[in-house]
Structures are given as structure tokens and as C-alpha cells.
Amino acid sequence: MNNVTIETVDLSFSVSGKRILDNLSFSVSAGRRIFIVGPNGAGKTTLLRCLCRIISDFDGVIKIKDNEIKNYSQKKLASVATYVPQSLPADIQFTVRQFILMARYPHLSPFSVVSPNDEKIASDAMRMTETSLFANRVMATLSGGERQQVSIAAALAQQAEIFLLDEPATYLDYKHQRDIHSLLMKKIGRA
């Protein structure tokens, strides 16, 4: 059995003629954590967006669990990998609870309703990220740090195997940075 969860081969991506990623090849084994470090503009976010197919016009190959990501349906890819961006848009008009429940879509069939189990998973994710207090608030009314906590709660509720986190502590105060770091190490840091 292949123990490689993520693999890139000659991954390249350019924007307006500028090469952001240049023949990048690496692999990550199941159960491992990696950190991508570099200056602003080095391509860290671009790499993560390629890995979850937000950017799909890259050159080279990306495999998740031995399958090229171009062969995954969006729903199947979302059941395997979740992405937490540096920040969410400030104008989202769903409540926190609605937003987190939307993360359950990889586990729902078309036209199905949210089950009590989905509600429990979303509630557990809100409890773990301390977002239950504002579950009924509209996302657009939240601070940047609160939106980031909700983004992490949604990723937890998605229950994917792979977490792609782009500076997940952005906008969080020190206490929440520490709490979220601890939570993520418990939930996904089983290295």
C-alpha cells in the first residue's frame, strides 16, 4: 500500500508571464505535517490553491491519495481535502451555523436535507472553535478573527482527511491563536 497522501511532479504555475511555481516536486506521507515557509509573494498560497484545485490551470501533476486531482469530482475532492484560506470575504450573508453546515456538502446527496448527525458535527465544530456564541450571527457582522475561527470550524465539520491551512491564525488574538493551534494539533496533528 502506498503511504503517500500528496504528491506533486513538476508542478508549475505562472501569472501574467511570471513564474510563481517552477517544476516543484515533493511528496507527503500519510500522517505527516509539513509547513511551507517563505517571504510574501513566494507562492505559498498559490501552491495550496493548486493542491485543492481552486487553481486548476497549472502545469505538471498533483496526486492526492494516488489519484490525479483532475480525476476527482469536486465533491469527492472535498471529502478528501479541506482548505482554510488566510481570510474569508467580509460580505458573506449566511449565518455562522449555515456556513458551517455548508461544509457538510461532501457527505450529502443532492436534494438531501441536513441530518441530526450533520447538525451534531457542526455543533461540535463550533464548540471546539468557540464559535457557538455567535452561531446565529450573519458572517458579515463578524470580525476578521471571528471569521477565521468559523473557517476552521467549517474545515473541521467537513471531516476531510487532509487539511490545507493557509496561515490559519491570521487575525486571531493570542489566546485564540494558542487555542486553535492546540486544537489543530489534536485533530490533525497525529504525526
C-alpha positions as CSV (number, residue, x, y, z in Angstrom):
1,M,0.0,0.0,0.0
2,N,1.3,3.4,-1.0
3,N,1.7,5.7,2.1
4,V,1.9,8.9,0.0
5,T,-1.1,11.2,0.5
6,I,0.0,14.2,-1.6
7,E,2.5,14.2,-4.5
8,T,3.4,16.8,-7.0
9,V,5.5,16.2,-10.1
10,D,7.0,19.2,-12.0
11,L,4.2,21.5,-10.7
12,S,4.4,24.9,-12.4
13,F,2.2,27.9,-12.5
14,S,2.6,31.3,-14.0
15,V,0.6,34.6,-13.7
16,S,0.9,37.3,-16.3
17,G,4.1,35.6,-17.6
18,K,5.7,35.5,-14.1
19,R,6.6,32.0,-12.9
20,I,5.1,31.5,-9.4
21,L,5.8,27.8,-9.0
22,D,8.6,26.3,-11.1
23,N,8.8,22.5,-11.5
24,L,8.0,21.8,-7.9
25,S,8.1,18.0,-7.0
26,F,7.5,16.7,-3.5
27,S,5.5,14.1,-1.6
28,V,3.9,14.0,1.8
29,S,3.3,10.7,3.6
30,A,0.1,9.9,5.4
31,G,0.1,11.2,9.0
32,R,2.7,13.8,8.4
33,R,2.6,17.6,8.8
34,I,4.6,20.0,6.6
35,F,5.0,23.7,6.9
36,I,5.7,25.9,3.9
37,V,7.8,28.9,4.8
38,G,8.9,31.8,2.7
39,P,8.5,35.5,2.1
40,N,5.3,37.1,1.0
41,G,4.8,36.5,-2.7
42,A,6.9,33.3,-2.8
43,G,3.9,31.2,-3.9
44,K,2.8,29.5,-0.7
45,T,-0.9,30.4,-1.1
46,T,-0.7,29.6,-4.8
47,L,0.7,26.1,-4.0
48,L,-2.2,25.4,-1.5
49,R,-4.8,26.6,-4.0
50,C,-3.3,24.3,-6.6
51,L,-3.4,21.4,-4.2
52,C,-7.2,21.8,-3.6
53,R,-7.8,22.7,-7.3
54,I,-9.0,26.3,-6.7
55,I,-6.3,26.9,-9.3
56,S,-6.7,24.3,-12.0
57,D,-4.7,25.6,-14.9
58,F,-1.3,24.6,-13.5
59,D,1.3,22.5,-15.4
60,G,2.5,19.2,-14.0
61,V,0.8,16.6,-11.9
62,I,-0.8,16.7,-8.5
63,K,-1.9,13.5,-6.9
64,I,-4.0,13.1,-3.8
65,K,-4.1,9.6,-2.4
66,D,-2.6,8.2,-5.6
67,N,-5.2,9.8,-7.9
68,E,-4.6,12.8,-10.0
69,I,-6.8,15.6,-8.7
70,K,-8.1,16.4,-12.2
71,N,-9.9,13.0,-12.0
72,Y,-11.7,13.9,-8.7
73,S,-15.2,15.3,-8.7
74,Q,-15.4,18.5,-6.6
75,K,-17.5,16.6,-4.1
76,K,-15.0,13.7,-3.8
77,L,-12.0,16.0,-3.6
78,A,-13.8,17.9,-0.8
79,S,-14.3,14.7,1.1
80,V,-10.6,14.1,1.0
81,A,-9.1,17.6,1.4
82,T,-10.2,20.8,3.0
83,Y,-8.7,24.3,2.6
84,V,-8.7,27.1,5.2
85,P,-7.7,30.4,3.5
86,Q,-5.9,33.2,5.1
87,S,-9.2,35.1,5.4
88,L,-12.8,34.8,4.3
89,P,-14.6,37.6,2.4
90,A,-16.2,40.1,4.8
91,D,-19.6,40.2,3.0
92,I,-20.9,36.6,3.4
93,Q,-24.6,36.8,4.1
94,F,-25.1,33.3,5.8
95,T,-25.3,32.8,9.5
96,V,-22.3,31.1,11.1
97,R,-24.4,27.9,11.6
98,Q,-25.5,27.9,7.9
99,F,-21.9,28.5,6.8
100,I,-20.5,25.6,8.8
101,L,-23.3,23.3,7.8
102,M,-22.5,24.0,4.1
103,A,-19.1,22.4,4.8
104,R,-21.0,19.1,5.1
105,Y,-21.8,19.0,1.4
106,P,-19.3,16.2,0.5
107,H,-21.3,14.0,2.8
108,L,-24.8,14.9,1.5
109,S,-26.6,13.6,-1.6
110,P,-28.3,16.1,-4.0
111,F,-31.6,17.4,-2.6
112,S,-30.9,15.8,0.8
113,V,-31.6,17.6,4.0
114,V,-29.2,18.2,6.8
115,S,-29.5,15.3,9.2
116,P,-29.3,15.4,13.0
117,N,-25.8,13.9,12.7
118,D,-24.7,16.8,10.4
119,E,-26.2,19.2,13.0
120,K,-24.2,17.5,15.8
121,I,-20.9,17.5,13.8
122,A,-21.4,21.3,13.1
123,S,-22.3,22.0,16.7
124,D,-19.2,20.0,17.9
125,A,-17.0,22.0,15.5
126,M,-18.5,25.3,16.8
127,R,-17.9,24.2,20.4
128,M,-14.3,23.2,19.7
129,T,-13.6,26.6,18.0
130,E,-15.5,28.7,20.4
131,T,-17.9,29.9,17.7
132,S,-21.1,28.7,19.3
133,L,-21.7,32.0,20.9
134,F,-22.3,33.7,17.5
135,A,-23.8,30.7,15.7
136,N,-26.9,32.8,14.7
137,R,-25.0,35.9,13.6
138,V,-24.5,36.7,9.9
139,M,-20.9,36.2,8.8
140,A,-20.7,39.7,7.5
141,T,-21.1,41.0,11.1
142,L,-18.1,39.2,12.4
143,S,-14.6,40.5,13.0
144,G,-11.7,39.1,10.9
145,G,-10.6,36.8,13.8
146,E,-14.2,35.5,14.3
147,R,-14.5,34.7,10.6
148,Q,-11.2,32.8,10.8
149,Q,-12.5,30.8,13.7
150,V,-15.6,30.0,11.7
151,S,-13.4,29.0,8.7
152,I,-11.6,26.5,10.9
153,A,-14.9,25.2,12.3
154,A,-16.2,24.6,8.8
155,A,-13.0,22.7,7.9
156,L,-13.5,20.5,11.0
157,A,-17.1,19.9,10.1
158,Q,-16.1,18.9,6.6
159,Q,-14.3,15.9,8.1
160,A,-11.7,15.7,5.3
161,E,-8.6,13.6,5.7
162,I,-6.2,16.3,4.5
163,F,-6.1,19.9,5.9
164,L,-4.5,22.6,3.8
165,L,-4.2,25.6,6.1
166,D,-3.0,28.9,4.8
167,E,-1.9,30.9,7.8
168,P,-4.8,29.7,9.9
169,A,-4.1,32.0,12.8
170,T,-4.5,35.2,10.7
171,Y,-6.4,37.9,12.6
172,L,-6.7,35.8,15.8
173,D,-5.7,37.2,19.1
174,Y,-3.0,35.5,21.1
175,K,-5.5,33.3,23.2
176,H,-7.3,32.1,20.1
177,Q,-4.0,31.5,18.2
178,R,-2.9,29.3,21.0
179,D,-6.3,27.5,21.3
180,I,-6.6,26.9,17.6
181,H,-3.0,25.7,17.3
182,S,-3.7,23.2,20.2
183,L,-7.0,22.1,18.6
184,L,-5.4,21.6,15.2
185,M,-2.5,19.6,16.7
186,K,-5.0,17.3,18.5
187,K,-7.4,16.9,15.5
188,I,-5.0,16.7,12.6
189,G,-1.5,16.5,14.1
190,R,-1.4,12.8,14.5
191,A,2.1,12.5,13.1
